[in-house]
Amino acid sequence: MAKKAKKNTPDDLRAKSADELSDQLLKLKKEQFNLRFQRANGQLEKTNRIRSLRKDIARVETVMSSNRIKAAQQDRK
């Protein structure tokens, strides 16, 4: 059985603009918020989605941070 392709690979994220990354981060955080409520109410069926969502958020934040660092280094030159 073939593995699923990740939709949030770092290479895909690096190709996006800062606005696209912020929009995606906002969307992921809203989804995380909704999943936390579902878990609290006992309605969450796919518990592994919370963990993968946390990792997706971390990926987006890491790429955003590295983009800011690169921009700051370019400004110094």
PQR file with spaces between the fields and no chain letter, atoms N, CA, C, O and H, PARSE charges and radii, in Angstrom:
ATOM       1  N    MET     1       0.845   -1.175    0.000 -0.4000 1.5000
ATOM       2  CA   MET     1       0.000    0.000    0.000 -0.0000 2.0000
ATOM       3  C    MET     1       0.891    1.238    0.000  0.5500 1.7000
ATOM       4  O    MET     1       1.849    1.317    0.769 -0.5500 1.4000
ATOM       5  N    ALA     2       0.583    2.183   -0.842 -0.4000 1.5000
ATOM       6  CA   ALA     2       1.386    3.397   -0.974 -0.0000 2.0000
ATOM       7  C    ALA     2       1.073    4.378    0.152  0.5500 1.7000
ATOM       8  O    ALA     2      -0.045    4.434    0.663 -0.5500 1.4000
ATOM       9  H    ALA     2      -0.195    2.120   -1.467  0.4000 1.0000
ATOM      10  N    LYS     3       2.095    5.149    0.521 -0.4000 1.5000
ATOM      11  CA   LYS     3       1.893    6.153    1.563 -0.0000 2.0000
ATOM      12  C    LYS     3       1.127    7.333    1.002  0.5500 1.7000
ATOM      13  O    LYS     3       1.203    7.634   -0.189 -0.5500 1.4000
ATOM      14  H    LYS     3       3.004    5.104    0.106  0.4000 1.0000
ATOM      15  N    LYS     4       0.392    7.993    1.870 -0.4000 1.5000
ATOM      16  CA   LYS     4      -0.297    9.214    1.466 -0.0000 2.0000
ATOM      17  C    LYS     4       0.718   10.327    1.283  0.5500 1.7000
ATOM      18  O    LYS     4       1.691   10.415    2.032 -0.5500 1.4000
ATOM      19  H    LYS     4       0.330    7.749    2.838  0.4000 1.0000
ATOM      20  N    ALA     5       0.499   11.166    0.301 -0.4000 1.5000
ATOM      21  CA   ALA     5       1.371   12.318    0.104 -0.0000 2.0000
ATOM      22  C    ALA     5       0.980   13.407    1.098  0.5500 1.7000
ATOM      23  O    ALA     5      -0.202   13.708    1.268 -0.5500 1.4000
ATOM      24  H    ALA     5      -0.291   11.094   -0.307  0.4000 1.0000
ATOM      25  N    LYS     6       1.977   13.994    1.749 -0.4000 1.5000
ATOM      26  CA   LYS     6       1.693   15.078    2.684 -0.0000 2.0000
ATOM      27  C    LYS     6       1.361   16.321    1.889  0.5500 1.7000
ATOM      28  O    LYS     6       2.043   16.644    0.916 -0.5500 1.4000
ATOM      29  H    LYS     6       2.937   13.750    1.611  0.4000 1.0000
ATOM      30  N    LYS     7       0.333   17.008    2.293 -0.4000 1.5000
ATOM      31  CA   LYS     7      -0.031   18.218    1.562 -0.0000 2.0000
ATOM      32  C    LYS     7       0.710   19.441    2.073  0.5500 1.7000
ATOM      33  O    LYS     7       0.715   20.478    1.409 -0.5500 1.4000
ATOM      34  H    LYS     7      -0.220   16.746    3.083  0.4000 1.0000
ATOM      35  N    ASN     8       1.332   19.344    3.230 -0.4000 1.5000
ATOM      36  CA   ASN     8       2.065   20.471    3.807 -0.0000 2.0000
ATOM      37  C    ASN     8       3.543   20.143    3.925  0.5500 1.7000
ATOM      38  O    ASN     8       4.107   20.193    5.018 -0.5500 1.4000
ATOM      39  H    ASN     8       1.328   18.502    3.769  0.4000 1.0000
ATOM      40  N    THR     9       4.175   19.806    2.807 -0.4000 1.5000
ATOM      41  CA   THR     9       5.604   19.549    2.870 -0.0000 2.0000
ATOM      42  C    THR     9       6.337   20.881    2.971  0.5500 1.7000
ATOM      43  O    THR     9       5.836   21.898    2.491 -0.5500 1.4000
ATOM      44  H    THR     9       3.717   19.765    1.919  0.4000 1.0000
ATOM      45  N    PRO    10       7.496   20.890    3.579 -0.5600 1.5000
ATOM      46  CA   PRO    10       8.238   22.149    3.711  0.2800 2.0000
ATOM      47  C    PRO    10       8.529   22.813    2.362  0.5500 1.7000
ATOM      48  O    PRO    10       8.508   24.040    2.262 -0.5500 1.4000
ATOM      49  N    ASP    11       8.796   22.027    1.343 -0.4000 1.5000
ATOM      50  CA   ASP    11       9.065   22.617    0.028 -0.0000 2.0000
ATOM      51  C    ASP    11       7.836   23.341   -0.519  0.5500 1.7000
ATOM      52  O    ASP    11       7.954   24.414   -1.111 -0.5500 1.4000
ATOM      53  H    ASP    11       8.813   21.031    1.425  0.4000 1.0000
ATOM      54  N    ASP    12       6.672   22.757   -0.322 -0.4000 1.5000
ATOM      55  CA   ASP    12       5.435   23.403   -0.767 -0.0000 2.0000
ATOM      56  C    ASP    12       5.187   24.691    0.016  0.5500 1.7000
ATOM      57  O    ASP    12       4.737   25.694   -0.537 -0.5500 1.4000
ATOM      58  H    ASP    12       6.577   21.886    0.159  0.4000 1.0000
ATOM      59  N    LEU    13       5.487   24.644    1.302 -0.4000 1.5000
ATOM      60  CA   LEU    13       5.262   25.820    2.143 -0.0000 2.0000
ATOM      61  C    LEU    13       6.232   26.946    1.810  0.5500 1.7000
ATOM      62  O    LEU    13       5.857   28.117    1.851 -0.5500 1.4000
ATOM      63  H    LEU    13       5.852   23.829    1.752  0.4000 1.0000
ATOM      64  N    ARG    14       7.469   26.605    1.482 -0.4000 1.5000
ATOM      65  CA   ARG    14       8.455   27.636    1.146 -0.0000 2.0000
ATOM      66  C    ARG    14       8.087   28.369   -0.136  0.5500 1.7000
ATOM      67  O    ARG    14       8.484   29.517   -0.336 -0.5500 1.4000
ATOM      68  H    ARG    14       7.774   25.653    1.448  0.4000 1.0000
ATOM      69  N    ALA    15       7.334   27.713   -0.998 -0.4000 1.5000
ATOM      70  CA   ALA    15       6.943   28.329   -2.266 -0.0000 2.0000
ATOM      71  C    ALA    15       5.819   29.349   -2.087  0.5500 1.7000
ATOM      72  O    ALA    15       5.543   30.130   -2.998 -0.5500 1.4000
ATOM      73  H    ALA    15       7.011   26.780   -0.836  0.4000 1.0000
ATOM      74  N    LYS    16       5.175   29.348   -0.934 -0.4000 1.5000
ATOM      75  CA   LYS    16       4.046   30.249   -0.697 -0.0000 2.0000
ATOM      76  C    LYS    16       4.519   31.602   -0.185  0.5500 1.7000
ATOM      77  O    LYS    16       5.603   31.725    0.386 -0.5500 1.4000
ATOM      78  H    LYS    16       5.399   28.714   -0.194  0.4000 1.0000
ATOM      79  N    SER    17       3.689   32.607   -0.399 -0.4000 1.5000
ATOM      80  CA   SER    17       4.005   33.950    0.094 -0.0000 2.0000
ATOM      81  C    SER    17       3.673   34.042    1.581  0.5500 1.7000
ATOM      82  O    SER    17       3.049   33.146    2.150 -0.5500 1.4000
ATOM      83  H    SER    17       2.809   32.507   -0.862  0.4000 1.0000
ATOM      84  N    ALA    18       4.102   35.145    2.197 -0.4000 1.5000
ATOM      85  CA   ALA    18       3.860   35.337    3.627 -0.0000 2.0000
ATOM      86  C    ALA    18       2.363   35.425    3.925  0.5500 1.7000
ATOM      87  O    ALA    18       1.902   34.915    4.946 -0.5500 1.4000
ATOM      88  H    ALA    18       4.609   35.873    1.734  0.4000 1.0000
ATOM      89  N    ASP    19       1.601   36.071    3.034 -0.4000 1.5000
ATOM      90  CA   ASP    19       0.151   36.177    3.243 -0.0000 2.0000
ATOM      91  C    ASP    19      -0.530   34.816    3.158  0.5500 1.7000
ATOM      92  O    ASP    19      -1.435   34.515    3.936 -0.5500 1.4000
ATOM      93  H    ASP    19       1.975   36.486    2.205  0.4000 1.0000
ATOM      94  N    GLU    20      -0.092   34.004    2.214 -0.4000 1.5000
ATOM      95  CA   GLU    20      -0.672   32.668    2.079 -0.0000 2.0000
ATOM      96  C    GLU    20      -0.359   31.816    3.309  0.5500 1.7000
ATOM      97  O    GLU    20      -1.203   31.055    3.782 -0.5500 1.4000
ATOM      98  H    GLU    20       0.643   34.249    1.581  0.4000 1.0000
ATOM      99  N    LEU    21       0.857   31.955    3.813 -0.4000 1.5000
ATOM     100  CA   LEU    21       1.231   31.199    5.004 -0.0000 2.0000
ATOM     101  C    LEU    21       0.421   31.642    6.218  0.5500 1.7000
ATOM     102  O    LEU    21      -0.011   30.809    7.015 -0.5500 1.4000
ATOM     103  H    LEU    21       1.543   32.573    3.428  0.4000 1.0000
ATOM     104  N    SER    22       0.212   32.964    6.363 -0.4000 1.5000
ATOM     105  CA   SER    22      -0.584   33.437    7.500 -0.0000 2.0000
ATOM     106  C    SER    22      -2.025   32.956    7.399  0.5500 1.7000
ATOM     107  O    SER    22      -2.629   32.584    8.406 -0.5500 1.4000
ATOM     108  H    SER    22       0.563   33.641    5.715  0.4000 1.0000
ATOM     109  N    ASP    23      -2.579   32.962    6.189 -0.4000 1.5000
ATOM     110  CA   ASP    23      -3.946   32.470    6.002 -0.0000 2.0000
ATOM     111  C    ASP    23      -4.042   30.996    6.351  0.5500 1.7000
ATOM     112  O    ASP    23      -4.990   30.560    7.004 -0.5500 1.4000
ATOM     113  H    ASP    23      -2.088   33.265    5.371  0.4000 1.0000
ATOM     114  N    GLN    24      -3.043   30.225    5.905 -0.4000 1.5000
ATOM     115  CA   GLN    24      -3.057   28.800    6.191 -0.0000 2.0000
ATOM     116  C    GLN    24      -2.907   28.543    7.687  0.5500 1.7000
ATOM     117  O    GLN    24      -3.558   27.653    8.234 -0.5500 1.4000
ATOM     118  H    GLN    24      -2.273   30.578    5.374  0.4000 1.0000
ATOM     119  N    LEU    25      -2.059   29.314    8.343 -0.4000 1.5000
ATOM     120  CA   LEU    25      -1.872   29.162    9.785 -0.0000 2.0000
ATOM     121  C    LEU    25      -3.169   29.465   10.532  0.5500 1.7000
ATOM     122  O    LEU    25      -3.539   28.750   11.463 -0.5500 1.4000
ATOM     123  H    LEU    25      -1.530   30.037    7.898  0.4000 1.0000
ATOM     124  N    LEU    26      -3.844   30.514   10.125 -0.4000 1.5000
ATOM     125  CA   LEU    26      -5.118   30.870   10.749 -0.0000 2.0000
ATOM     126  C    LEU    26      -6.141   29.752   10.564  0.5500 1.7000
ATOM     127  O    LEU    26      -6.867   29.410   11.497 -0.5500 1.4000
ATOM     128  H    LEU    26      -3.543   31.096    9.369  0.4000 1.0000
ATOM     129  N    LYS    27      -6.197   29.185    9.361 -0.4000 1.5000
ATOM     130  CA   LYS    27      -7.130   28.096    9.080 -0.0000 2.0000
ATOM     131  C    LYS    27      -6.822   26.869    9.939  0.5500 1.7000
ATOM     132  O    LYS    27      -7.729   26.234   10.477 -0.5500 1.4000
ATOM     133  H    LYS    27      -5.607   29.463    8.603  0.4000 1.0000
ATOM     134  N    LEU    28      -5.532   26.542   10.062 -0.4000 1.5000
ATOM     135  CA   LEU    28      -5.136   25.380   10.861 -0.0000 2.0000
ATOM     136  C    LEU    28      -5.451   25.585   12.338  0.5500 1.7000
ATOM     137  O    LEU    28      -5.879   24.648   13.013 -0.5500 1.4000
ATOM     138  H    LEU    28      -4.795   27.058    9.625  0.4000 1.0000
ATOM     139  N    LYS    29      -5.246   26.790   12.844 -0.4000 1.5000
ATOM     140  CA   LYS    29      -5.536   27.062   14.257 -0.0000 2.0000
ATOM     141  C    LYS    29      -7.034   27.013   14.541  0.5500 1.7000
ATOM     142  O    LYS    29      -7.448   26.574   15.614 -0.5500 1.4000
ATOM     143  H    LYS    29      -4.898   27.551   12.296  0.4000 1.0000
ATOM     144  N    LYS    30      -7.849   27.463   13.583 -0.4000 1.5000
ATOM     145  CA   LYS    30      -9.304   27.357   13.751 -0.0000 2.0000
ATOM     146  C    LYS    30      -9.734   25.899   13.790  0.5500 1.7000
ATOM     147  O    LYS    30     -10.585   25.508   14.590 -0.5500 1.4000
ATOM     148  H    LYS    30      -7.512   27.820   12.712  0.4000 1.0000
ATOM     149  N    GLU    31      -9.128   25.093   12.905 -0.4000 1.5000
ATOM     150  CA   GLU    31      -9.466   23.671   12.886 -0.0000 2.0000
ATOM     151  C    GLU    31      -9.041   23.014   14.202  0.5500 1.7000
ATOM     152  O    GLU    31      -9.759   22.171   14.738 -0.5500 1.4000
ATOM     153  H    GLU    31      -8.437   25.410   12.256  0.4000 1.0000
ATOM     154  N    GLN    32      -7.880   23.399   14.716 -0.4000 1.5000
ATOM     155  CA   GLN    32      -7.416   22.857   15.986 -0.0000 2.0000
ATOM     156  C    GLN    32      -8.377   23.231   17.116  0.5500 1.7000
ATOM     157  O    GLN    32      -8.684   22.404   17.974 -0.5500 1.4000
ATOM     158  H    GLN    32      -7.296   24.084   14.280  0.4000 1.0000
ATOM     159  N    PHE    33      -8.843   24.459   17.112 -0.4000 1.5000
ATOM     160  CA   PHE    33      -9.808   24.920   18.105 -0.0000 2.0000
ATOM     161  C    PHE    33     -11.081   24.073   18.061  0.5500 1.7000
ATOM     162  O    PHE    33     -11.588   23.649   19.099 -0.5500 1.4000
ATOM     163  H    PHE    33      -8.593   25.131   16.415  0.4000 1.0000
ATOM     164  N    ASN    34     -11.591   23.832   16.851 -0.4000 1.5000
ATOM     165  CA   ASN    34     -12.807   23.029   16.698 -0.0000 2.0000
ATOM     166  C    ASN    34     -12.590   21.584   17.152  0.5500 1.7000
ATOM     167  O    ASN    34     -13.474   20.981   17.762 -0.5500 1.4000
ATOM     168  H    ASN    34     -11.179   24.177   16.008  0.4000 1.0000
ATOM     169  N    LEU    35     -11.422   21.036   16.855 -0.4000 1.5000
ATOM     170  CA   LEU    35     -11.146   19.661   17.268 -0.0000 2.0000
ATOM     171  C    LEU    35     -11.050   19.549   18.787  0.5500 1.7000
ATOM     172  O    LEU    35     -11.460   18.542   19.363 -0.5500 1.4000
ATOM     173  H    LEU    35     -10.704   21.525   16.360  0.4000 1.0000
ATOM     174  N    ARG    36     -10.510   20.577   19.433 -0.4000 1.5000
ATOM     175  CA   ARG    36     -10.437   20.545   20.900 -0.0000 2.0000
ATOM     176  C    ARG    36     -11.833   20.530   21.510  0.5500 1.7000
ATOM     177  O    ARG    36     -12.069   19.845   22.505 -0.5500 1.4000
ATOM     178  H    ARG    36     -10.177   21.396   18.965  0.4000 1.0000
ATOM     179  N    PHE    37     -12.756   21.278   20.923 -0.4000 1.5000
ATOM     180  CA   PHE    37     -14.134   21.269   21.420 -0.0000 2.0000
ATOM     181  C    PHE    37     -14.783   19.916   21.183  0.5500 1.7000
ATOM     182  O    PHE    37     -15.502   19.408   22.043 -0.5500 1.4000
ATOM     183  H    PHE    37     -12.565   21.835   20.115  0.4000 1.0000
ATOM     184  N    GLN    38     -14.534   19.334   20.025 -0.4000 1.5000
ATOM     185  CA   GLN    38     -15.097   18.016   19.746 -0.0000 2.0000
ATOM     186  C    GLN    38     -14.570   16.985   20.734  0.5500 1.7000
ATOM     187  O    GLN    38     -15.315   16.124   21.201 -0.5500 1.4000
ATOM     188  H    GLN    38     -13.950   19.747   19.326  0.4000 1.0000
ATOM     189  N    ARG    39     -13.285   17.077   21.048 -0.4000 1.5000
ATOM     190  CA   ARG    39     -12.693   16.124   22.002 -0.0000 2.0000
ATOM     191  C    ARG    39     -13.309   16.313   23.391  0.5500 1.7000
ATOM     192  O    ARG    39     -13.589   15.335   24.085 -0.5500 1.4000
ATOM     193  H    ARG    39     -12.680   17.776   20.669  0.4000 1.0000
ATOM     194  N    ALA    40     -13.517   17.555   23.790 -0.4000 1.5000
ATOM     195  CA   ALA    40     -14.088   17.825   25.111 -0.0000 2.0000
ATOM     196  C    ALA    40     -15.525   17.312   25.213  0.5500 1.7000
ATOM     197  O    ALA    40     -15.964   16.892   26.283 -0.5500 1.4000
ATOM     198  H    ALA    40     -13.289   18.349   23.226  0.4000 1.0000
ATOM     199  N    ASN    41     -16.247   17.349   24.105 -0.4000 1.5000
ATOM     200  CA   ASN    41     -17.636   16.889   24.098 -0.0000 2.0000
ATOM     201  C    ASN    41     -17.771   15.399   23.813  0.5500 1.7000
ATOM     202  O    ASN    41     -18.875   14.855   23.844 -0.5500 1.4000
ATOM     203  H    ASN    41     -15.891   17.690   23.235  0.4000 1.0000
ATOM     204  N    GLY    42     -16.654   14.741   23.538 -0.4000 1.5000
ATOM     205  CA   GLY    42     -16.702   13.308   23.254 -0.0000 2.0000
ATOM     206  C    GLY    42     -17.162   12.989   21.856  0.5500 1.7000
ATOM     207  O    GLY    42     -17.602   11.868   21.602 -0.5500 1.4000
ATOM     208  H    GLY    42     -15.757   15.183   23.513  0.4000 1.0000
ATOM     209  N    GLN    43     -17.077   13.929   20.941 -0.4000 1.5000
ATOM     210  CA   GLN    43     -17.551   13.720   19.571 -0.0000 2.0000
ATOM     211  C    GLN    43     -16.417   13.485   18.582  0.5500 1.7000
ATOM     212  O    GLN    43     -16.680   13.244   17.403 -0.5500 1.4000
ATOM     213  H    GLN    43     -16.719   14.839   21.148  0.4000 1.0000
ATOM     214  N    LEU    44     -15.175   13.547   19.022 -0.4000 1.5000
ATOM     215  CA   LEU    44     -14.033   13.417   18.130 -0.0000 2.0000
ATOM     216  C    LEU    44     -13.800   11.955   17.795  0.5500 1.7000
ATOM     217  O    LEU    44     -13.613   11.128   18.687 -0.5500 1.4000
ATOM     218  H    LEU    44     -14.962   13.742   19.980  0.4000 1.0000
ATOM     219  N    GLU    45     -13.811   11.635   16.492 -0.4000 1.5000
ATOM     220  CA   GLU    45     -13.608   10.258   16.064 -0.0000 2.0000
ATOM     221  C    GLU    45     -12.164    9.997   15.665  0.5500 1.7000
ATOM     222  O    GLU    45     -11.607    8.949   15.994 -0.5500 1.4000
ATOM     223  H    GLU    45     -13.962   12.308   15.767  0.4000 1.0000
ATOM     224  N    LYS    46     -11.561   10.933   14.967 -0.4000 1.5000
ATOM     225  CA   LYS    46     -10.185   10.749   14.505 -0.0000 2.0000
ATOM     226  C    LYS    46      -9.240   11.512   15.433  0.5500 1.7000
ATOM     227  O    LYS    46      -8.902   12.670   15.185 -0.5500 1.4000
ATOM     228  H    LYS    46     -12.013   11.784   14.700  0.4000 1.0000
ATOM     229  N    THR    47      -8.826   10.847   16.494 -0.4000 1.5000
ATOM     230  CA   THR    47      -7.984   11.507   17.483 -0.0000 2.0000
ATOM     231  C    THR    47      -6.589   11.795   16.950  0.5500 1.7000
ATOM     232  O    THR    47      -5.923   12.708   17.439 -0.5500 1.4000
ATOM     233  H    THR    47      -9.100    9.907   16.695  0.4000 1.0000
ATOM     234  N    ASN    48      -6.134   11.042   15.963 -0.4000 1.5000
ATOM     235  CA   ASN    48      -4.804   11.276   15.407 -0.0000 2.0000
ATOM     236  C    ASN    48      -4.743   12.577   14.606  0.5500 1.7000
ATOM     237  O    ASN    48      -3.652   13.069   14.320 -0.5500 1.4000
ATOM     238  H    ASN    48      -6.675   10.300   15.566  0.4000 1.0000
ATOM     239  N    ARG    49      -5.872   13.127   14.250 -0.4000 1.5000
ATOM     240  CA   ARG    49      -5.896   14.372   13.484 -0.0000 2.0000
ATOM     241  C    ARG    49      -5.336   15.538   14.315  0.5500 1.7000
ATOM     242  O    ARG    49      -4.731   16.457   13.762 -0.5500 1.4000
ATOM     243  H    ARG    49      -6.758   12.727   14.483  0.4000 1.0000
ATOM     244  N    ILE    50      -5.534   15.503   15.621 -0.4000 1.5000
ATOM     245  CA   ILE    50      -5.020   16.570   16.484 -0.0000 2.0000
ATOM     246  C    ILE    50      -3.494   16.604   16.417  0.5500 1.7000
ATOM     247  O    ILE    50      -2.894   17.673   16.303 -0.5500 1.4000
ATOM     248  H    ILE    50      -6.025   14.757   16.070  0.4000 1.0000
ATOM     249  N    ARG    51      -2.883   15.446   16.489 -0.4000 1.5000
ATOM     250  CA   ARG    51      -1.419   15.380   16.448 -0.0000 2.0000
ATOM     251  C    ARG    51      -0.884   15.841   15.095  0.5500 1.7000
ATOM     252  O    ARG    51       0.075   16.612   15.042 -0.5500 1.4000
ATOM     253  H    ARG    51      -3.370   14.578   16.581  0.4000 1.0000
ATOM     254  N    SER    52      -1.478   15.388   14.022 -0.4000 1.5000
ATOM     255  CA   SER    52      -0.998   15.794   12.694 -0.0000 2.0000
ATOM     256  C    SER    52      -1.230   17.288   12.460  0.5500 1.7000
ATOM     257  O    SER    52      -0.446   17.942   11.771 -0.5500 1.4000
ATOM     258  H    SER    52      -2.256   14.762   14.065  0.4000 1.0000
ATOM     259  N    LEU    53      -2.294   17.816   13.027 -0.4000 1.5000
ATOM     260  CA   LEU    53      -2.576   19.247   12.902 -0.0000 2.0000
ATOM     261  C    LEU    53      -1.538   20.069   13.652  0.5500 1.7000
ATOM     262  O    LEU    53      -1.094   21.106   13.160 -0.5500 1.4000
ATOM     263  H    LEU    53      -2.931   17.285   13.586  0.4000 1.0000
ATOM     264  N    ARG    54      -1.150   19.617   14.833 -0.4000 1.5000
ATOM     265  CA   ARG    54      -0.101   20.298   15.590 -0.0000 2.0000
ATOM     266  C    ARG    54       1.207   20.338   14.803  0.5500 1.7000
ATOM     267  O    ARG    54       1.908   21.349   14.798 -0.5500 1.4000
ATOM     268  H    ARG    54      -1.511   18.775   15.233  0.4000 1.0000
ATOM     269  N    LYS    55       1.521   19.242   14.150 -0.4000 1.5000
ATOM     270  CA   LYS    55       2.743   19.182   13.353 -0.0000 2.0000
ATOM     271  C    LYS    55       2.659   20.096   12.130  0.5500 1.7000
ATOM     272  O    LYS    55       3.648   20.727   11.758 -0.5500 1.4000
ATOM     273  H    LYS    55       0.951   18.420   14.155  0.4000 1.0000
ATOM     274  N    ASP    56       1.483   20.169   11.504 -0.4000 1.5000
ATOM     275  CA   ASP    56       1.297   21.066   10.363 -0.0000 2.0000
ATOM     276  C    ASP    56       1.473   22.520   10.783  0.5500 1.7000
ATOM     277  O    ASP    56       2.091   23.311   10.071 -0.5500 1.4000
ATOM     278  H    ASP    56       0.679   19.656   11.806  0.4000 1.0000
ATOM     279  N    ILE    57       0.926   22.864   11.942 -0.4000 1.5000
ATOM     280  CA   ILE    57       1.071   24.233   12.466 -0.0000 2.0000
ATOM     281  C    ILE    57       2.545   24.536   12.713  0.5500 1.7000
ATOM     282  O    ILE    57       3.023   25.622   12.385 -0.5500 1.4000
ATOM     283  H    ILE    57       0.424   22.222   12.521  0.4000 1.0000
ATOM     284  N    ALA    58       3.259   23.582   13.286 -0.4000 1.5000
ATOM     285  CA   ALA    58       4.688   23.781   13.556 -0.0000 2.0000
ATOM     286  C    ALA    58       5.466   23.960   12.255  0.5500 1.7000
ATOM     287  O    ALA    58       6.389   24.772   12.196 -0.5500 1.4000
ATOM     288  H    ALA    58       2.871   22.699   13.552  0.4000 1.0000
ATOM     289  N    ARG    59       5.105   23.212   11.216 -0.4000 1.5000
ATOM     290  CA   ARG    59       5.781   23.354    9.922 -0.0000 2.0000
ATOM     291  C    ARG    59       5.587   24.753    9.351  0.5500 1.7000
ATOM     292  O    ARG    59       6.536   25.385    8.885 -0.5500 1.4000
ATOM     293  H    ARG    59       4.355   22.552   11.264  0.4000 1.0000
ATOM     294  N    VAL    60       4.358   25.222    9.394 -0.4000 1.5000
ATOM     295  CA   VAL    60       4.058   26.547    8.847 -0.0000 2.0000
ATOM     296  C    VAL    60       4.796   27.618    9.642  0.5500 1.7000
ATOM     297  O    VAL    60       5.382   28.530    9.057 -0.5500 1.4000
ATOM     298  H    VAL    60       3.588   24.709    9.773  0.4000 1.0000
ATOM     299  N    GLU    61       4.773   27.516   10.969 -0.4000 1.5000
ATOM     300  CA   GLU    61       5.452   28.510   11.797 -0.0000 2.0000
ATOM     301  C    GLU    61       6.962   28.480   11.581  0.5500 1.7000
ATOM     302  O    GLU    61       7.609   29.528   11.609 -0.5500 1.4000
ATOM     303  H    GLU    61       4.297   26.776   11.444  0.4000 1.0000
ATOM     304  N    THR    62       7.528   27.304   11.367 -0.4000 1.5000
ATOM     305  CA   THR    62       8.960   27.189   11.120 -0.0000 2.0000
ATOM     306  C    THR    62       9.344   27.856    9.806  0.5500 1.7000
ATOM     307  O    THR    62      10.344   28.572    9.743 -0.5500 1.4000
ATOM     308  H    THR    62       7.003   26.453   11.345  0.4000 1.0000
ATOM     309  N    VAL    63       8.566   27.630    8.765 -0.4000 1.5000
ATOM     310  CA   VAL    63       8.850   28.238    7.463 -0.0000 2.0000
ATOM     311  C    VAL    63       8.691   29.756    7.549  0.5500 1.7000
ATOM     312  O    VAL    63       9.490   30.498    6.977 -0.5500 1.4000
ATOM     313  H    VAL    63       7.754   27.049    8.816  0.4000 1.0000
ATOM     314  N    MET    64       7.664   30.215    8.261 -0.4000 1.5000
ATOM     315  CA   MET    64       7.469   31.655    8.422 -0.0000 2.0000
ATOM     316  C    MET    64       8.655   32.280    9.154  0.5500 1.7000
ATOM     317  O    MET    64       9.122   33.357    8.783 -0.5500 1.4000
ATOM     318  H    MET    64       7.016   29.612    8.725  0.4000 1.0000
ATOM     319  N    SER    65       9.133   31.607   10.184 -0.4000 1.5000
ATOM     320  CA   SER    65      10.268   32.108   10.951 -0.0000 2.0000
ATOM     321  C    SER    65      11.535   32.153   10.097  0.5500 1.7000
ATOM     322  O    SER    65      12.285   33.129   10.137 -0.5500 1.4000
ATOM     323  H    SER    65       8.753   30.733   10.485  0.4000 1.0000
ATOM     324  N    SER    66      11.762   31.105    9.339 -0.4000 1.5000
ATOM     325  CA   SER    66      12.962   31.095    8.498 -0.0000 2.0000
ATOM     326  C    SER    66      12.881   32.156    7.406  0.5500 1.7000
ATOM     327  O    SER    66      13.904   32.725    7.025 -0.5500 1.4000
ATOM     328  H    SER    66      11.153   30.313    9.307  0.4000 1.0000
ATOM     329  N    ASN    67      11.684   32.430    6.900 -0.4000 1.5000
ATOM     330  CA   ASN    67      11.517   33.496    5.907 -0.0000 2.0000
ATOM     331  C    ASN    67      11.824   34.856    6.518  0.5500 1.7000
ATOM     332  O    ASN    67      12.447   35.699    5.872 -0.5500 1.4000
ATOM     333  H    ASN    67      10.853   31.968    7.210  0.4000 1.0000
ATOM     334  N    ARG    68      11.394   35.079    7.760 -0.4000 1.5000
ATOM     335  CA   ARG    68      11.687   36.342    8.435 -0.0000 2.0000
ATOM     336  C    ARG    68      13.187   36.509    8.664  0.5500 1.7000
ATOM     337  O    ARG    68      13.727   37.603    8.504 -0.5500 1.4000
ATOM     338  H    ARG    68      10.888   34.394    8.285  0.4000 1.0000
ATOM     339  N    ILE    69      13.855   35.424    9.038 -0.4000 1.5000
ATOM     340  CA   ILE    69      15.298   35.478    9.270 -0.0000 2.0000
ATOM     341  C    ILE    69      16.027   35.785    7.970  0.5500 1.7000
ATOM     342  O    ILE    69      16.950   36.600    7.955 -0.5500 1.4000
ATOM     343  H    ILE    69      13.416   34.534    9.169  0.4000 1.0000
ATOM     344  N    LYS    70      15.623   35.144    6.882 -0.4000 1.5000
ATOM     345  CA   LYS    70      16.255   35.407    5.583 -0.0000 2.0000
ATOM     346  C    LYS    70      16.038   36.847    5.147  0.5500 1.7000
ATOM     347  O    LYS    70      16.947   37.476    4.606 -0.5500 1.4000
ATOM     348  H    LYS    70      14.873   34.483    6.894  0.4000 1.0000
ATOM     349  N    ALA    71      14.845   37.370    5.377 -0.4000 1.5000
ATOM     350  CA   ALA    71      14.551   38.754    5.005 -0.0000 2.0000
ATOM     351  C    ALA    71      15.400   39.724    5.823  0.5500 1.7000
ATOM     352  O    ALA    71      15.874   40.731    5.298 -0.5500 1.4000
ATOM     353  H    ALA    71      14.107   36.859    5.817  0.4000 1.0000
ATOM     354  N    ALA    72      15.593   39.423    7.103 -0.4000 1.5000
ATOM     355  CA   ALA    72      16.402   40.293    7.964 -0.0000 2.0000
ATOM     356  C    ALA    72      17.860   40.260    7.532  0.5500 1.7000
ATOM     357  O    ALA    72      18.546   41.281    7.575 -0.5500 1.4000
ATOM     358  H    ALA    72      15.208   38.604    7.530  0.4000 1.0000
ATOM     359  N    GLN    73      18.332   39.100    7.120 -0.4000 1.5000
ATOM     360  CA   GLN    73      19.718   38.986    6.653 -0.0000 2.0000
ATOM     361  C    GLN    73      19.915   39.739    5.343  0.5500 1.7000
ATOM     362  O    GLN    73      20.970   40.329    5.111 -0.5500 1.4000
ATOM     363  H    GLN    73      17.775   38.270    7.085  0.4000 1.0000
ATOM     364  N    GLN    74      18.896   39.718    4.490 -0.4000 1.5000
ATOM     365  CA   GLN    74      18.986   40.446    3.219 -0.0000 2.0000
ATOM     366  C    GLN    74      19.000   41.956    3.459  0.5500 1.7000
ATOM     367  O    GLN    74      19.653   42.699    2.726 -0.5500 1.4000
ATOM     368  H    GLN    74      18.039   39.239    4.678  0.4000 1.0000
ATOM     369  N    ASP    75      18.282   42.403    4.484 -0.4000 1.5000
ATOM     370  CA   ASP    75      18.235   43.837    4.795 -0.0000 2.0000
ATOM     371  C    ASP    75      19.586   44.345    5.310  0.5500 1.7000
ATOM     372  O    ASP    75      19.951   45.496    5.068 -0.5500 1.4000
ATOM     373  H    ASP    75      17.752   41.799    5.079  0.4000 1.0000
ATOM     374  N    ARG    76      20.322   43.492    6.015 -0.4000 1.5000
ATOM     375  CA   ARG    76      21.614   43.885    6.564 -0.0000 2.0000
ATOM     376  C    ARG    76      22.670   44.084    5.484  0.5500 1.7000
ATOM     377  O    ARG    76      23.595   44.880    5.646 -0.5500 1.4000
ATOM     378  H    ARG    76      20.026   42.557    6.211  0.4000 1.0000
ATOM     379  N    LYS    77      22.525   43.358    4.389 -0.4000 1.5000
ATOM     380  CA   LYS    77      23.558   43.421    3.339 -0.0000 2.0000
ATOM     381  C    LYS    77      23.488   44.668    2.534  0.5500 1.7000
ATOM     382  O    LYS    77      24.291   44.858    1.620 -0.5500 1.4000
ATOM     383  H    LYS    77      21.774   42.711    4.257  0.4000 1.0000
